[in-house]
Amino acid sequence: MDLMLKVIRPYVNKFRKESHMLKNIKESYQHSYFLYLKLMAVGIIIGLIVGVIDMIFGRGLLLIGDIRKEYLYCLVPFLALAGVLIVFIYQKFAGKTSKGMGLIFEVGHGTENKIPLRLIPIVSIATWITHLFGGSAGREGVAVQLGATISHKFNKYFDFPNKSKIFLVIGMAAGFGGLFQTPIAALFFALEVLTLGNLQLYALLPAIVSSFVASWTSAFLGLEKFNHFVNTNFVVTPLTFVKFAILGIIFGIVGNLFVYLQNFLKKYLSEKIKNSYYRIFVIGILLSIVFLMLHEGRYTGLGTNLIENSFSGKQIYMYDWILKLILTTLTLSAGFQGGEVTPLFSIGASLGAVIAVFFGLPIEFVAAAGYISVFGSATNTLLAPIFIGGEVFGFNNLPYFVIIVVFAYLVNRKISTYGLQKNYFEKEN
């Protein structure tokens, strides 16, 4: 009898365990619709809050850009001192928020569980300072961090599996959508950026709600959106397909070049100049000189001037894209604050405007393709850049953008401007 019990006990225990799991699954299924309704309601609240914050940050950044243009020679020479101030702020007040996007990814991967609220004022002020004194940097990283910080605070009111990551994705979508007013692209950016090859689909419904609400809110409050309709009507012949493929490969290489150079400079500068105050001061002096010598501040700030020139027929130099690439990676590697996305847009657009003539394609179309493809390659995202193309340049171009972005995306999927991005396929293998 004892022997029989020993034999059957594992099967009984297994049956009990599986029965319990089935019960939990059943209960989860029964309550899932109610949970989704609650998450959608919270998504609306998050979208409203993040949309307001995005508006404040975004309009502040635009105002700062105008001030810098007006007083270029009074402000840019002091970039080094501004850098010292940024380092002081982060060392004195930031704590673990100094990790920036790294902290967001750590929370997403479960190695950290909190995002302090002080991240919002610290990263906003540091980015404003960087832009006021001429640093070449973006803004999306700040928006994503702001959204993630706000959203993640709501996770304490819920109790279900993966809640931390779900709220993180909701906030990232809201932050990106509110700043760029491309809610569909923001949704897919948040879903795919944490882990290459793995969409966080469980966050799909509340994330799209938060993204659209944030976008509508920031637009209602007066935040500007870049929008430029590109009127094309191609017949995709084998020759056209090959042209699109080559363009995608070129843009993909440039996106990866941005990441490689950024990673190299961060490592090299941190090894050669170990003191962070000294490092940002020295590089800041160098950047000030270069910014003022090269076309009177042409490569300072976001790079929206290069984007505008690419689509308006104004002057684009053959070297605009490479100088913007080098100066952006140097700015961020030195320790100045800001994102990478808008500079990536400007790099891609200005490169596209230059090479369009070699492919016999409209300049605006190739500039638009570069705008989205360099971004997609550098961030290891596929769906987000495609939908940015649709929302910014018109959905009539979507089939052509798909071809170009796919080839850009497949050039190299091992590196990303987000250093803590995981690779789902490597994990599986």
Summary of the structure (lengths in Angstrom):
residues: 429
radius of gyration: 23.3
end to end distance: 45.1
largest distance: 92.8
contacts: 1604
relative contact order: 0.13
helix: 77%
strand: 1%
